[in-house]
Amino acid sequence: MKSSVFHEINAVVAIAARDITRSLKSIQSLVISLIFPLIFVGLMGETMNQNMGQGLGFNFLQYMLVGMVVNTLYQVTIAGISNLVEDRQNDFTQEIFVAPISRYAIILGKIIGSSFSSLFQLVGLVAIALILNIPLGGWDFVRLLLLSPAICLSAGALGILLVGFVQDQRTAQILMPLVIFPQMFLSGALIPVNHSTGILNFLSHIIPMTYVVDLAKAVFYWRDPAYDKIVMHSPMLDVWVMAGFFFVFSILGTVLFARAERNR
């Protein structure tokens, strides 16, 4: 029993290390990690701040920075999980699926590897914040980083579900932006959605990222005077909804992905 557990742990570590190594060797990913925050926080954020941020009652750029931390962790983790489609086409998944390890060990290894890769992407975001003199909040930012495992697990579960439905890399490349970008704007990551009504309010309440962003902002703005203006739900509600999404998405996604491998 003990040897079996250690075998599963070794498999998780090996798969995670492979993804981390691939991420560090990707010059393209490192460049994007610098350009992406520059575009969204430096250009779009500053433009929105100058035109609509003055009457909000809180620092809009700091608000956006917190959302971009969540979005970066979320987006990079999902993108890392989507590499399973590429691994499938390269027959790497066939090699690991015939190995004597559980399907969940493979999935967990991918999530952990993608999560560490997403943390590297935050360097560019912090650099832009320092350049623009956006307050990081000291221990508030540390608390936000401590929440990163939960953020990445939530994103990884959604990524696994998507991979379970996708059979080729080209479809995955088309599908991922369609899943990620609407959530960026509807979840409150970049702009407040507290007063959304109609279909926008409905969509913001059914997408998984809304609760991840809301929990992150609850953690960051804890005991801040602007807390009630920013946070939409109670942290416990956010945690329960995130846990529900995680278990449903991860179990269903793993089953679908394993079935797709067997049917090849």
N, C-alpha and C positions, 0 to 999 in steps of 0.2 A: 504493500500500500504506500509506504513512504517513498520507495524508489519510483513508483508510478507518479507521485506528486512532483518529485524532483525532475522527472523526465518531462512533465508538462511545463514546469517552470523554465527549464533549459530551452524548450522549444519556443516559449513566449519570448524569452530574452534574445534568442538567435534571430527570430523574425523581426523583432523590434529593432535590433542592432542593424540589420540589413537595411531597413527603411531609413534609419538615422544616417547611415553612411551614404546612402543614395542622395539624401537631401543635402548633406554637406558638400557633396561633390557637384551639385547642380549649380552652376554659375547663374543660370537663368532664374532660378528661384531666389537666389540672394539679391539679384538686381531688382526683381519684382518686389521684394520685401522693402526696398528703399523707395521705389517709384510709387507703389500703391498708397502708402500713407501720405506721400507728398501730394498726390492728386486729390485724395479724399479729404484729408485734414488741412493740408496747406492751401489748396486752391478752393475746393468746394466748401470746406468748413469755414475758411476765413471770409469767403463771399457771403455765405449764409449768416455768419456772425455779424457782419457789418450791416446787413439789411434787415435781419429779424431777431437778432440775439439780444438786443438792448432791453426789451421789455419782458423778458422771461423770468427774471428774478434769480437767475443763477448763471454761472459761467458756461456759455454754450460750447465753447471749444473744449473745455474739460469734460462736459457731458458727452460730446462727440468722441473724445479720446477714449473714454470708458467703453463706449459702444464699439469703437474700432478695435479695441483689445479683444472683446468678445467675438466680433466678426472675424478677426484674423485667426484666432484659435479655431473657431468654427469652420471657416472656409478651408484653411490649410489641412485640418484633420479630415474633412470630407474628401478633399482632393487626394490626400494620401491613401484613404481607403479605396477610392476609385481606381487606384493603381492595380487593385486585384483583377480588374478587367484586363489590363495589359499583361499581368502575370499569367492570366488564363490563356491569352493568345500566344504567349511565349512558352506555354506548357509548364511554367514554374508551379502553378497551383496543382497540377497533376502530380508533381513530385512530392509536394508537401502533404497532399491529401492521401497518398498511399503510405505515408509515414505513420507509425503507431502513436499518433497524438490526436487529441480530440479536436473537433471543428472549432470549439470555443477557444481553445488555446491559440489556434491560428488567427482567429478574429481578434482576440485580445492582444496578441503580438502586433498585429497591424495597427490597432487603435493606439497602443502605447508608442509605437514608432512614429506614427503620424503626429501624435500629441507632442512629443519632444521636438519634432521638426517645426511644429507651429510655434513653439516657444522661441525658437531662433528667429522667427519672422518678426517678433516684437521689438527687436533691436532697432530696426528702421523707424518704427512707430515712436519709440522713446526718443530717438534722435530728433525727429521732427518736432516733438513736444518741447524739447529743450531749445531748439532753434527758434520756435515761435513763442517761447516763454509761457507755455501752457502749464499751470500748476499740476504736478503729479499727485499731490495730496499726501506725500510721505507714507505713513503707515496705512492710509486708506488704499494706496496703490499696492502695498504689500499684501493686504487682505484680499485684494482683487486677484493677485497672482496665485495666492493660496487656493483660490476657487477654481483655478485653471483645470485641474484634473476632472472636476465635475462637468465643466464646459466641454472639454474634449471627449469625455465619455458620451455625453449627449449628442455631440456632432458625429462621433464614430458610429453610434447606433443608427442614426439617420443615413449615414453613408453606406452602412451594411445593407440596409433595406433597399436603397437605390441600386446597389450593385447586384442584389438578388434579382432585380427585374431587367437588368441590362446584360446583353450578350456580347457586345463588341465595343471596342474602345472609342470608335467614332460617335456612337450613340451616347456614350458616357460623357464625352467632351461637349456634346450639345446639351445634354440634360442637366449637368452640374450647374452651369450659370443660371438656367431656368429655375433651379431650386434655390440657389444661394442669393441671387440679387433681389428677387421680390421680398425675401425675408429681411434683407438689409434695411429696406425702406419701410416695411410694414411692422417690424418688431420693436421699433423705437431705438434701434442702435445708432442711427445717424440723426434722426429728427424726432421730436416728441410726438407721440400718438395718443396721448391721454384723452384728447377730446375728439378723436375720430368717431364718426357716426356711420350708419348704414352699412354698406358692403365692406368698407375699409375697416370698420370696427369689428365686424364679423371675422374677416380674414386675419386681423391682428390677434384675435383670441384663439384661433385654431392652429396657427403655425407654431412649431416647437420652439423656434428661436426667441419668440416673445418672452417666454418664461425664463429662458437662460439670461437674456439681457436684463430683464426686470430683477432677477436675483442678484446679478452682478452689480447693478446700480444700488440695490438695497444694501449690499455689503460695502460698497464704496462710500455711499452717502449716509451711512449709519450715524445718527446723532447730528447730522448736518441740518441747518434750518430749512434747506431746500428739499429735504427728504420727501415730504408730502406732495410737492409739486412734480417730482420726478418719478417716484416709485408708484406703480399701478396696483399691485397685489401684495398680499402679505407674503413674506419670505417662505413660510411653511407651505402655502398654496403653490408657489413656484417650485419648491422642492418636490412636492408630491406629483405635480404634473410632469416635471422632468423625469422623475423615477418611472412613472407610468409609460411615458414615451420610450424611455430607455429599454425597459423590459420587453415591451411589445415589438419595437423596431428591431432590437438585437436578436430576439428569438426568431421572429418571422423572417428577418433578413438572412440569418444563418441557415435556416431551413431551406429557403429559396435558393441561396447560393450553393449549398451542398447538393440540392436536387439538380441544379444546372450542371454541376460538375459530373454527376453520375450519368446524365443524359448525353454527355459529349460523345 
